[in-house]
Amino acid sequence: MKKLLILLISVCFSFLFLISANAANETKEITVSDSSGKVVASFSIETENSSQNARTNIQNALNYCRDNATSQNIHTVSLPTGKYYISSTLNLFSNTVLDLSSSVLYRQKNCGSMVRFGKGTDVSYGYEGYSNITVKNGTFDGNETGTSSLFHFAHASDVTLEALSFRNTKNVRHLLTFAASKNVNILNCSFSDMKISDSLSSSNCEAIQIDILKEKYFVYPAYDGTITKNVTISGCNFENVHRGIGTHSGIAGYYFKNISIKNNTFSNIENYAIRAVNYLNSEISGNTISSCGSGISCSTVTNEALSNYYAPIGTSEKPTGKLNVKISDNKISVCDTDNDSTAYAIRVFGKNVSSFKDKDGKTFSADLRISDVSIENNTISSSVSKKHFYAIHIYGAKGSEYSEKSDLCVKGNKITLSCSSKHKATIYAIRIEDSENVFIKSNKIYDSKKHLHTAVSAEHSKTVMLYSNTITSSGGFGIKLTDVNRAKISKNTVLKTKSNGIYVTAKSKSVYISSNKVSAVSGYGIAVTDSAAGNIKSNRVYNCSKAGIYITKNASAETISSNYVCNSKGNGIYLNSNGSATTVSKNRIDLTSDSIDAISVNDKAKVTNITSNKINCKEDKSSKDLKVKSRYGIRINSSSCKIKKISGNTVKSCKNSAIYISKLHSKAKVTIEKNKIYSCKYGVCYLKGKASVKNNTFKKCSSAKTKIIK
């Protein structure tokens, strides 16, 4: 009895297993419908069968469309929902819709690309190879096998990929790649789980690659130089891939046109989320990029070394750097990854190519400095702690003009940095290098951990404009110009920097600094060294640990006028070490320390006129509670100074002299007249024979009104 029971149970289990297996390997129908929705053909297919190459049956349906569909009668292949295993490439043809109906297609060993347009033996030209193709509603799973991209096409037009998932590859450079195509829409797709070994980690491995159609780069003849244009990538998700969307090879004068990358999500990206090379008339906007090694790169060339970059071909346009690209309203968060030594949230890059020989042996030259690029209203954050980081970097760029109308602008961006307290690498919020006619306006920069080297830096550039930017808590400089020819720094707010608020250095020329507010900085408020400034005018400088305005080391300024310097712990306006200014006038200076000077000219510095300044007068409402005082009001202690006039100044509350002249050039004689001096120990102290003192007003001077010193 017991043996019979065991036998019955065994039979039941075998029967149930057979039923289950049959259910799993259910045979269903692939249907083909015409444009009216009528089913015109059907083909059987077995689901859940990993030993069957489902490609054969699916291809039969696709071949039916090839032979019967037209542009007026597009056919739809509907795959029954299930799991299918593909051992060889599916070939799609024109006028076909492939609806996967939420199915998952798995790549099997020895399978190349899972999908391509046409056969490998086809030769097409222009966009005439394949058209009116849609693939939607399913998943292409690489199954960690194969070496080719999951999906690729070229010489195509009017292509839509919608609601698809591309995933699960190992050491495959691209999930989806295409070239020489137009009117391509990639909508609401997902790209995930690209496993890249260390040997490929430095390679160009994008989830979506938009490539040049050049032999050995993209095998899809004919190699006729057809460009890719009119591409929209929108609503897609990229996760755990090496790079999101990218191009890493280029041909001078060969432009990818009208590329729109909008409203996508990128997360856990090892390298760049988006890398755009030679994208013309394009937009990258509304994307959310988080936990990425770098954010967005836009360039006219592949890199500084021009790797994988080629001379113009016969069908190329005239090479230009004028791209008309807008990078706007993106949210970018950059973190540490193992890729590259420098991370960027947004990088714009170009180059003036004087002479270059490409891999084909062709030599060319072209001015490919990038222009007509706007970086607007992006929100950038970073927690990078192990490597260099630039939130926005512009290199090798040339805007259209030196005005607010420049077509190379960085404006309205919000940059927040919170790098590790152990961070030792260099960090910039905005860095401009080797560029011309760049307009930087209304950006907000906050460095919560104070690790910034410089908030806004311009280097080896000319005609740079910095307007209405707000910088808070920089770990280094607020605004720094190094070897810049012509610049305007105006209406910026710089707060709580560890070094100088505004710093101009290294032979910069014609730098105009006006209407800025600098407060609570640990260095100088405004400093100019080894450079030639224009007017330093109408700035408000508060609570600096060193001098408010500092001109030194052979630096010069045309005029220093109408500034307000309050409560600096160094001299108010300080000319030192061969620094010079033509006129220091109409400034207001309120100091609270009797060990410093309001206006000091020292150590071979030069000034021609000091006129109409108000010192320790507390006329500004913000200084009404200050107990103002200084050591000297105006002090000249320079054997190189040929000052002509000190007149019309109002000086109060000096511990020593209101005006003190201890050194002058041997041929100098200064006129000191019409000054109003109150509550100082001495009124005017000067070297015998070096001054003409007349028509001054003295009140409450505790010692002599005038005194001749040796």
VOVEX-123929 format. One record per residue (C-alpha): residue in three letters; z, y, x. Coordinates in steps of 0.5 Angstrom, whole numbers, plus 500, padded with zeros to 3 digits. Each point is the difference from the previous one (the first is absolute). Layout:
AlaZYX/...
//
This chain:
Met500500500/Lys502505506/Lys493498503/Leu496502494/Leu504506499/Ile498502507/Leu493498499/Leu499505494/Ile504506503/Ser495499506/Val494500495/Cys502506497/Phe501504506/Ser493498502/Phe497502494/Leu504506500/Phe497502507/Leu493498498/Ile500505494/Ser503505504/Ala495499506/Asn494500494/Ala503507497/Ala501503507/Asn492498502/Glu498502493/Thr492501500/Lys498506496/Glu494505499/Ile497505504/Thr496505495/Val495504502/Ser499506495/Asp494505499/Ser501508499/Ser501498492/Gly506496502/Lys496493498/Val501494504/Val494498503/Ala502495505/Ser506496502/Phe502495505/Ser506496501/Ile506501505/Glu506496502/Thr506504501/Glu506499505/Asn496495504/Ser501501507/Ser495495502/Gln495503496/Asn495505503/Ala500505494/Arg495504503/Thr494495498/Asn501501492/Ile502508501/Gln494501504/Asn495496495/Ala503506495/Leu498505505/Asn494497501/Tyr498501493/Cys502507500/Arg495501506/Asp494497496/Asn501503493/Ala504506501/Thr497507500/Ser503507501/Gln499501492/Asn503493499/Ile506499504/His503493500/Thr507499500/Val503493503/Ser507499497/Leu504495504/Pro505496496/Thr507502503/Gly503495505/Lys500499507/Tyr494498504/Tyr499498507/Ile494503504/Ser497496506/Ser494505501/Thr497507499/Leu499502493/Asn493504499/Leu500506495/Phe494503498/Ser497506496/Asn502502493/Thr506495500/Val507501497/Leu505494503/Asp506500496/Leu505496503/Ser505500494/Ser506500504/Ser498494504/Val502499507/Leu495498505/Tyr502497507/Arg496499506/Gln500494503/Lys499498507/Asn493501503/Cys498505495/Gly498507503/Ser500506495/Met502498493/Val495505497/Arg494503502/Phe494504497/Gly494496501/Lys498494505/Gly502501507/Thr492499501/Asp498506496/Val498506503/Ser501507496/Tyr498507501/Gly504506498/Tyr504499494/Glu495496497/Gly503493501/Tyr505499495/Ser502504494/Asn504500493/Ile505495503/Thr507500497/Val506495502/Lys506501496/Asn507497498/Gly502495505/Thr502498507/Phe497498506/Asp505496505/Gly499499507/Asn504494500/Glu502502508/Thr493497502/Gly493502502/Thr499506505/Ser495504495/Ser502506495/Leu501497493/Phe494505497/His495504503/Phe493503498/Ala495505502/His493503498/Ala503500493/Ser501506495/Asp504500493/Val506495502/Thr506500497/Leu506496502/Glu506500495/Ala507497499/Leu499495506/Ser505498505/Phe498498507/Arg506497504/Asn502495505/Thr496500506/Lys502498507/Asn496503506/Val495503496/Arg498507501/His498502493/Leu501498493/Leu495504497/Thr494503504/Phe493504499/Ala495504502/Ala493504498/Ser502500493/Lys501506495/Asn504501493/Val505495502/Asn507500496/Ile506496502/Leu505501494/Asn507497499/Cys499495505/Ser506497505/Phe499498507/Ser506496503/Asp503496506/Met495500506/Lys504496505/Ile497503507/Ser502497507/Asp502504506/Ser493498503/Leu497504494/Ser506505499/Ser496506504/Ser494499496/Asn497503494/Cys502496495/Glu499503493/Ala501498493/Ile494504498/Gln495501505/Ile494505499/Asp496498506/Ile493503503/Leu494495499/Lys499499507/Glu498493503/Lys506496503/Tyr505505496/Phe498498493/Val495494499/Tyr496502494/Pro492501502/Ala496505500/Tyr504504505/Asp496507497/Gly506505501/Thr501500492/Ile507504499/Thr505498495/Lys502506495/Asn503501493/Val506495501/Thr506501496/Ile506496502/Ser506501494/Gly506497497/Cys500495506/Asn506497503/Phe501498508/Glu506496502/Asn501496507/Val494502503/His498502507/Arg496506497/Gly498502493/Ile494504500/Gly496501506/Thr493501504/His501499508/Ser493501502/Gly495505499/Ile493503502/Ala499508501/Gly497503494/Tyr501494496/Tyr505502495/Phe503496494/Lys500505494/Asn504501494/Ile505495502/Ser506501495/Ile507497501/Lys504502495/Asn507497496/Asn501494505/Thr506497502/Phe501498507/Ser507496503/Asn502497506/Ile494501504/Glu500499507/Asn495505502/Tyr496506496/Ala500500493/Ile493503500/Arg496501506/Ala494504498/Val494501505/Asn494505499/Tyr502500492/Leu496506497/Asn501504494/Ser506495499/Glu507501497/Ile507496501/Ser505502495/Gly506498496/Asn501493504/Thr507498501/Ile501497507/Ser507497502/Ser503496506/Cys493501504/Gly499500507/Ser495506499/Gly498504494/Ile493503500/Ser495501505/Cys493504499/Ser496501506/Thr493502502/Val500494506/Thr503494501/Asn505502505/Glu501504506/Ala496495504/Leu495499495/Ser501493500/Asn495497495/Tyr496506499/Tyr493501501/Ala494505501/Pro496502494/Ile495496497/Gly493502497/Thr503501493/Ser506503502/Glu501507498/Lys502506505/Pro507498503/Thr505505497/Gly508501500/Lys499503493/Leu503495495/Asn502503494/Val506495499/Lys507502496/Ile506496502/Ser505502494/Asp506498496/Asn501494504/Lys507497501/Ile501497507/Ser506497503/Val499497507/Cys505495503/Asp500496507/Thr495495501/Asp498496506/Asn493503500/Asp498506504/Ser505505504/Thr499506496/Ala500500492/Tyr497505496/Ala501502492/Ile493504500/Arg496500506/Val493504501/Phe496499506/Gly493502503/Lys497502507/Asn495504503/Val496494503/Ser496503506/Ser497494503/Phe501493498/Lys497493501/Asp501495494/Lys500492501/Asp492500498/Gly499505506/Lys498506496/Thr503507503/Phe501505495/Ser504507499/Ala503503494/Asp505505498/Leu504495495/Arg507505500/Ile502498493/Ser500506495/Asp500501492/Val506496499/Ser506502496/Ile507497500/Glu504502494/Asn506498496/Asn502494503/Thr507497500/Ile501497507/Ser507497502/Ser501496507/Ser506495502/Val496499507/Ser505498505/Lys497497506/Lys493504501/His497506500/Phe498503493/Tyr496506498/Ala500501492/Ile494504500/His496500507/Ile493504500/Tyr496499507/Gly493502502/Ala499504494/Lys496507498/Gly501503494/Ser495505497/Glu503507501/Tyr506503502/Ser503502493/Glu504497494/Lys493498498/Ser499495506/Asp498493498/Leu505497504/Cys507501497/Val506496499/Lys504503495/Gly506498494/Asn502494504/Lys507498500/Ile503496506/Thr506497500/Leu503496506/Ser506496501/Cys499496507/Ser505496503/Ser506503504/Lys497496506/His493503499/Lys498502507/Ala492501499/Thr497506499/Ile499502492/Tyr496506497/Ala499502493/Ile494503501/Arg496500507/Ile493504501/Glu497498507/Asp493502503/Ser498504493/Glu497506497/Asn501504494/Val506496497/Phe503503494/Ile507497499/Lys504503493/Ser506499496/Asn502493503/Lys507498499/Ile504496506/Tyr507497500/Asp502496506/Ser507497497/Lys502497507/Lys497506504/His496495505/Leu493505499/His497502507/Thr497505496/Ala499502493/Val493503500/Ser496500507/Ala494503502/Glu497498507/His494502504/Ser497503494/Lys497506497/Thr500504494/Val506497496/Met504503494/Leu507498498/Tyr502503493/Ser506499496/Asn502493503/Thr507498499/Ile504496505/Thr507498500/Ser504496505/Ser495499506/Gly503496505/Gly496504505/Phe495506499/Gly499503493/Ile493503502/Lys497499507/Leu493502503/Thr498498506/Asp493503503/Val498503494/Asn495505500/Arg500504493/Ala506499495/Lys503503494/Ile507497499/Ser502504493/Lys505499495/Asn503493502/Thr508498499/Val503497506/Leu507497499/Lys505497504/Thr496497506/Lys503498507/Ser495504504/Asn496506499/Gly498502493/Ile493502502/Tyr498499507/Val493503503/Thr499497507/Ala495498506/Lys495505500/Ser499501493/Lys496507498/Ser500504494/Val505497496/Tyr503505494/Ile507498497/Ser502504494/Ser504499494/Asn503494502/Lys508498498/Val503496506/Ser508498499/Ala505496503/Val496497506/Ser503498506/Gly495503505/Tyr497507499/Gly497502494/Ile493502502/Ala499499507/Val493501504/Thr499498507/Asp494500505/Ser496503494/Ala497506497/Ala503501493/Gly497506495/Asn504503496/Ile507497498/Lys502503494/Ser504500494/Asn504494501/Arg507498498/Val504497505/Tyr507497499/Asn506497503/Cys496497506/Ser504497506/Lys496504505/Ala496506500/Gly496502493/Ile494502503/Tyr498498507/Ile494502505/Thr501497507/Lys496497506/Asn494505500/Ala499500493/Ser498506496/Ala500503493/Glu496506497/Thr506502496/Ile506498497/Ser502503494/Ser503500493/Asn504494502/Tyr507499497/Val504496505/Cys507498498/Asn506497503/Ser497496506/Lys504498505/Gly495502506/Asn497507500/Gly497503494/Ile493501503/Tyr500498507/Leu494501506/Asn501496506/Ser497497506/Asn493505500/Gly500500493/Ser497506497/Ala499504493/Thr496506499/Thr505502494/Val506498497/Ser501504494/Lys503500493/Asn504494501/Arg507499497/Ile505496504/Asp507498498/Leu504497505/Thr507497500/Ser502499507/Asp502506505/Ser497495506/Ile493501498/Asp495505500/Ala496502493/Ile493502505/Ser500498507/Val495500505/Asn502497506/Asp497496507/Lys493504501/Ala499500492/Lys496506498/Val500504493/Thr496507499/Asn504503494/Ile506498496/Thr500504494/Ser503501493/Asn504493500/Lys507500496/Ile505496504/Asn507498497/Cys499504494/Lys501494494/Glu494503496/Asp498493498/Lys504497494/Ser501493503/Ser504503506/Lys505505496/Asp506495502/Leu498500507/Lys505504505/Val494502504/Lys501502508/Ser496499506/Arg501501508/Tyr494505500/Gly495502495/Ile494501504/Arg500498508/Ile495501505/Asn501496506/Ser494498503/Ser497503507/Ser493499497/Cys501504493/Lys496507500/Ile503501493/Lys497507497/Lys504501494/Ile507498497/Ser500504493/Gly502500493/Asn505495500/Thr506499497/Val506496504/Lys507499497/Ser506496503/Cys498498507/Lys506498504/Asn497503506/Ser494505500/Ala495501494/Ile494501505/Tyr501497507/Ile495501506/Ser502497506/Lys493498503/Leu493503500/His494500503/Ser500505506/Lys495504497/Ala503500493/Lys503506496/Val502499493/Thr501505494/Ile506498496/Glu500504494/Lys502501493/Asn504494500/Lys506499495/Ile506497503/Tyr507498497/Ser506497502/Cys498498507/Lys504500506/Tyr495504504/Gly494503497/Val494500505/Cys501498507/Tyr494500505/Leu498501507/Lys500507503/Gly493503500/Lys498494496/Ala500503493/Ser500506495/Val505500495/Lys499505494/Asn501501493/Asn505494499/Thr505500495/Phe507497502/Lys506498496/Lys507497501/Cys498498508/Ser507498503/Ser497502507/Ala494505502/Lys494501496/Thr496499506/Lys502498507/Ile496499506/Ile500494504/Lys499498507/
//
